[in-house]
Amino acid sequence: MDLKITTVEKFIDHTASKAPTPGGGAIAAITGATAIALAEMVANLTIDKSGYETVTSDMKELQKKASTMRSRFLALAEEDMKVFSNFMSALQLPKHTDKEKIARTEAIQNCYKNAALVPLEIGVLAADIFPLAQQAIEKGNKNTVTDAAIAAINARAAVKSAFLNVKINLASINDTLFVEELKSTMNAIESLVDEQEETIISVCQL
């Protein structure tokens, strides 16, 4: 599925269908994309606006970072769908001889690792949204304060949902060092996201 040409309606319809993709990983990436898009919107609505001249350079830098991240989220959504397709292909590999069985098992394990690494990157990237949302809500156009807050809410959702996809795949991976390394990365991030979201939302004072 090419997300550059697919309409929102078609994407949602395909998600709701019996098709195995897009699934949770792709949805996590899209959620991250919407989060950073909102932060980028705040920047765009602040740049060159009267009364915000002192933060123009900050908002331009925010806009630049957000645009790059938004593109990466969309690429990761497509990567997540591709990883699932590769996994299904690995399951179809022959297993008649011992050599074939070993090759098939190795291919499946590699697919599980890739299926964990893609959502891991989604979650890590989503966690990087928080400082940008913080900057947007503190320095951006005050008429967009709730948009910046929703960026943080969606960022947290993207982190949580992406990491759930990591964890389900880690359960099938035999490489314990790999598993522990990814768990450590997730634990460090998950311990902060709730507090970061709450801090940003509190600025709204609603």
C-alpha positions as CSV (number, residue, x, y, z in Angstrom):
1,M,0.0,0.0,0.0
2,D,1.5,3.3,-1.1
3,L,0.5,5.8,1.6
4,K,1.6,8.7,-0.6
5,I,-1.4,8.1,-2.9
6,T,-3.9,6.2,-0.7
7,T,-6.8,8.3,0.7
8,V,-7.6,8.3,4.4
9,E,-10.9,6.6,3.7
10,K,-9.2,3.8,1.7
11,F,-6.6,3.3,4.4
12,I,-9.2,3.1,7.1
13,D,-11.4,0.7,5.1
14,H,-8.4,-1.5,4.4
15,T,-7.5,-1.5,8.1
16,A,-11.0,-2.6,8.9
17,S,-11.0,-5.4,6.3
18,K,-9.9,-9.0,6.6
19,A,-6.5,-8.1,5.2
20,P,-3.7,-8.7,7.7
21,T,-2.2,-5.3,6.9
22,P,-2.2,-2.5,7.9
23,G,-2.2,-3.7,11.5
24,G,-1.2,-2.3,14.8
25,G,2.4,-1.3,13.9
26,A,1.3,0.7,10.9
27,I,-1.4,2.3,12.9
28,A,1.1,3.3,15.6
29,A,3.3,4.9,12.9
30,I,0.3,6.8,11.5
31,T,-0.6,7.9,15.0
32,G,2.9,9.2,15.4
33,A,2.6,11.0,12.0
34,T,-0.5,12.8,13.1
35,A,1.1,13.8,16.4
36,I,4.2,15.4,14.8
37,A,2.0,16.9,12.0
38,L,0.0,18.8,14.7
39,A,3.3,20.1,16.2
40,E,4.4,21.1,12.7
41,M,1.0,22.9,12.2
42,V,1.6,24.9,15.3
43,A,5.0,26.0,14.0
44,N,3.5,26.9,10.6
45,L,0.8,29.0,12.3
46,T,3.4,30.8,14.4
47,I,6.0,31.6,11.8
48,D,5.7,35.2,10.6
49,K,2.7,35.9,12.9
50,S,2.6,39.3,14.5
51,G,3.6,39.1,18.2
52,Y,5.7,36.0,17.7
53,E,8.8,37.4,16.0
54,T,11.1,36.4,18.8
55,V,10.3,32.7,18.3
56,T,10.4,32.6,14.5
57,S,13.7,30.9,14.3
58,D,12.7,28.3,16.9
59,M,9.5,27.6,15.1
60,K,11.3,27.3,11.7
61,E,13.6,24.7,13.3
62,L,10.7,22.9,14.8
63,Q,8.9,22.8,11.4
64,K,12.0,21.4,9.7
65,K,12.5,18.6,12.3
66,A,8.8,17.8,12.3
67,S,8.6,17.5,8.5
68,T,11.5,15.0,8.5
69,M,9.9,13.0,11.3
70,R,6.5,13.0,9.6
71,S,8.0,11.5,6.4
72,R,9.8,8.8,8.4
73,F,6.7,7.8,10.2
74,L,4.9,7.2,6.9
75,A,7.9,5.2,5.7
76,L,7.8,3.1,8.9
77,A,4.1,2.4,8.4
78,E,4.9,0.9,5.0
79,E,8.0,-1.0,6.4
80,D,5.8,-2.5,9.0
81,M,3.4,-3.9,6.4
82,K,6.3,-5.2,4.4
83,V,7.8,-7.0,7.4
84,F,4.6,-8.9,7.8
85,S,4.6,-9.9,4.2
86,N,8.2,-11.1,4.5
87,F,7.3,-13.2,7.6
88,M,4.5,-14.9,5.7
89,S,6.9,-15.7,2.9
90,A,9.4,-17.2,5.4
91,L,6.6,-19.5,6.8
92,Q,6.3,-20.9,3.3
93,L,9.9,-22.0,3.0
94,P,10.5,-25.7,2.5
95,K,11.2,-27.9,5.6
96,H,11.8,-31.3,4.1
97,T,15.5,-31.7,5.0
98,D,17.4,-30.8,8.1
99,K,19.2,-28.1,6.2
100,E,15.9,-26.6,4.9
101,K,14.5,-26.7,8.4
102,I,17.5,-24.8,9.8
103,A,17.4,-22.2,7.0
104,R,13.6,-21.8,7.5
105,T,14.0,-21.4,11.3
106,E,16.8,-18.8,10.8
107,A,14.7,-16.9,8.3
108,I,11.7,-16.8,10.6
109,Q,13.8,-15.6,13.5
110,N,15.2,-12.8,11.4
111,C,11.7,-11.9,10.4
112,Y,10.6,-11.8,14.1
113,K,13.6,-9.5,14.8
114,N,12.7,-7.2,12.0
115,A,9.0,-7.2,13.1
116,A,10.3,-6.0,16.5
117,L,12.8,-3.5,15.2
118,V,10.4,-1.6,13.0
119,P,7.8,-0.8,15.8
120,L,10.7,-0.1,18.2
121,E,11.9,2.6,15.8
122,I,8.3,3.9,15.7
123,G,8.1,4.1,19.4
124,V,11.5,5.7,19.8
125,L,10.7,8.3,17.1
126,A,7.3,9.0,18.8
127,A,9.1,9.7,22.1
128,D,11.1,12.3,20.3
129,I,7.9,14.2,19.6
130,F,7.5,15.3,23.3
131,P,10.2,18.0,23.4
132,L,8.8,19.4,20.1
133,A,5.2,19.4,21.4
134,Q,6.5,21.1,24.6
135,Q,8.2,23.8,22.5
136,A,5.0,24.2,20.4
137,I,2.8,24.6,23.4
138,E,5.1,27.0,25.3
139,K,6.3,29.2,22.4
140,G,3.7,28.6,19.6
141,N,0.6,30.5,18.6
142,K,-1.7,30.5,21.7
143,N,-4.7,29.8,19.5
144,T,-3.2,26.3,18.8
145,V,-2.5,25.3,22.4
146,T,-4.8,22.3,22.3
147,D,-3.4,21.1,19.0
148,A,0.1,21.0,20.7
149,A,-1.4,19.1,23.6
150,I,-3.1,16.6,21.3
151,A,0.3,16.1,19.6
152,A,1.6,14.9,23.0
153,I,-1.5,12.7,23.6
154,N,-1.0,11.0,20.2
155,A,2.7,10.7,20.7
156,R,2.1,8.8,23.9
157,A,-0.4,6.6,22.1
158,A,2.1,5.9,19.4
159,V,4.8,4.9,21.9
160,K,2.5,2.6,23.8
161,S,1.0,0.9,20.8
162,A,4.3,0.5,18.9
163,F,5.9,-1.1,22.0
164,L,3.1,-3.5,22.3
165,N,3.9,-4.7,18.9
166,V,7.6,-5.0,19.8
167,K,6.7,-7.1,22.9
168,I,4.5,-9.6,21.1
169,N,7.3,-10.3,18.6
170,L,10.0,-10.5,21.3
171,A,8.1,-13.5,22.8
172,S,9.0,-15.5,19.7
173,I,12.7,-14.5,19.5
174,N,15.3,-17.0,20.8
175,D,18.2,-14.4,21.0
176,T,18.0,-13.5,24.6
177,L,20.6,-10.7,24.3
178,F,18.6,-9.1,21.5
179,V,15.4,-9.4,23.6
180,E,16.9,-7.9,26.7
181,E,18.4,-5.0,24.8
182,L,15.1,-4.0,23.2
183,K,13.3,-4.4,26.6
184,S,15.8,-2.1,28.2
185,T,15.3,0.5,25.5
186,M,11.5,0.4,25.9
187,N,11.5,0.5,29.7
188,A,13.6,3.6,29.7
189,I,11.2,5.4,27.4
190,E,7.9,4.1,28.8
191,S,8.9,5.3,32.3
192,L,8.8,8.9,31.0
193,V,6.0,9.2,28.5
194,D,3.1,9.4,30.9
195,E,4.8,12.2,32.8
196,Q,5.8,14.0,29.6
197,E,2.3,13.9,28.3
198,E,0.9,15.2,31.6
199,T,3.4,18.0,31.8
200,I,2.5,19.2,28.3
201,I,-1.3,18.9,28.8
202,S,-1.1,20.9,32.1
203,V,-0.1,24.0,30.1
204,C,-3.5,24.1,28.6
205,Q,-5.1,24.8,32.0
206,L,-8.5,23.7,30.7
